[in-house]
């Protein structure tokens, strides 16, 4: 069954592809090492300065969208408008997993920030 015209499998595969793409981008950034002054003004690898912020913001918006879709699916099931409990549970699990992944990214960023702040200047 499809939720909002998108099958659950397609949604999971889209989330997986987005995670793999962001992972590859982070790996490329890590492999480049330190940025030069010119690269620092343009951003890493010539990207615009707010690219990381934009990527993080879009990821948070996607997580928020998945959570609202899961809430809508659950409310629809509770009202009796849909009888597909599997689709509702899948939507809830997608939202849960995306939230957990976001939480782990936040924890890693916070850890990196603490490490950087504790470095002697």
C-alpha positions in Angstrom: 0.0 0.0 0.0 1.2 3.5 -0.7 1.1 6.4 1.7 0.5 9.8 0.0 1.2 8.1 -3.4 4.7 6.9 -2.4 5.2 3.2 -1.6 7.0 2.4 1.6 9.8 0.7 -0.2 10.5 3.7 -2.4 10.6 5.9 0.7 13.1 3.6 2.5 15.2 3.4 -0.6 15.2 7.2 -1.0 16.2 7.7 2.7 19.0 5.1 2.2 20.2 6.8 -1.0 20.3 10.2 0.8 22.2 8.7 3.7 24.8 7.1 1.4 25.2 10.3 -0.6 25.8 12.4 2.6 28.2 9.7 3.9 30.2 9.9 0.6 30.3 13.7 0.8 31.5 13.6 4.4 34.1 11.0 3.5 35.4 13.2 0.6 35.6 16.1 3.0 37.6 14.1 5.5 40.0 12.8 2.8 40.9 16.3 1.6 42.5 17.2 4.9 42.9 20.8 5.9 41.5 23.6 3.8 43.7 26.4 2.5 42.8 30.0 3.1 41.3 30.3 -0.4 39.3 27.1 0.1 38.1 28.4 3.5 36.6 31.5 1.9 34.9 29.5 -0.8 34.0 26.6 1.4 35.4 23.0 1.2 36.1 21.8 -2.3 34.8 25.1 -3.8 31.3 24.6 -2.3 29.4 27.6 -1.2 30.0 28.5 2.5 26.6 27.5 3.8 26.5 24.1 2.0 26.9 22.1 5.2 24.3 24.3 7.0 21.9 23.8 4.1 22.4 20.1 4.0 21.8 19.8 7.7 18.7 22.0 7.5 17.3 19.9 4.7 18.0 16.7 6.6 16.2 18.0 9.6 13.2 19.1 7.5 13.1 15.6 6.0 13.1 14.0 9.4 10.3 16.4 10.4 8.4 15.5 7.3 8.7 11.8 8.0 7.5 12.3 11.6 4.5 14.3 10.5 3.6 11.7 7.8 3.8 9.0 10.5 1.6 11.0 12.7 -0.9 11.5 9.9 -0.9 7.8 9.0 -1.5 6.9 12.7 -4.3 9.4 13.0 -5.9 8.1 9.8 -5.7 4.6 11.1 -7.2 5.6 14.4 -10.1 7.3 12.6 -10.7 4.2 10.5 -9.9 5.8 7.2 -7.2 3.2 6.5 -6.9 -0.4 7.5 -3.3 -1.0 6.5 -1.5 -1.3 9.8 1.7 -2.4 8.1 2.0 0.9 6.2 1.3 2.8 9.5 4.0 0.8 11.4 6.4 1.2 8.5 5.9 5.0 8.5 6.4 5.1 12.3 9.6 3.0 12.0 11.0 5.2 9.2 10.4 8.3 11.3 12.0 6.6 14.3 15.1 5.5 12.4 15.5 8.9 10.8 15.2 10.6 14.2 17.8 8.2 15.7 20.2 8.8 12.8 19.8 12.6 13.3 20.4 12.2 17.0 23.6 10.3 16.3 24.8 13.0 13.9 24.1 15.6 16.5 26.0 13.7 19.1 29.0 13.3 16.8 28.9 17.0 15.9 28.8 17.9 19.6 31.7 15.6 20.3 33.7 17.1 17.5 32.9 20.6 18.8 34.1 19.7 22.3 37.3 18.2 20.9 38.0 21.3 18.9 37.3 23.6 21.8 39.6 21.6 24.1 42.6 21.9 21.6 45.3 24.3 22.7 45.7 27.3 20.5 
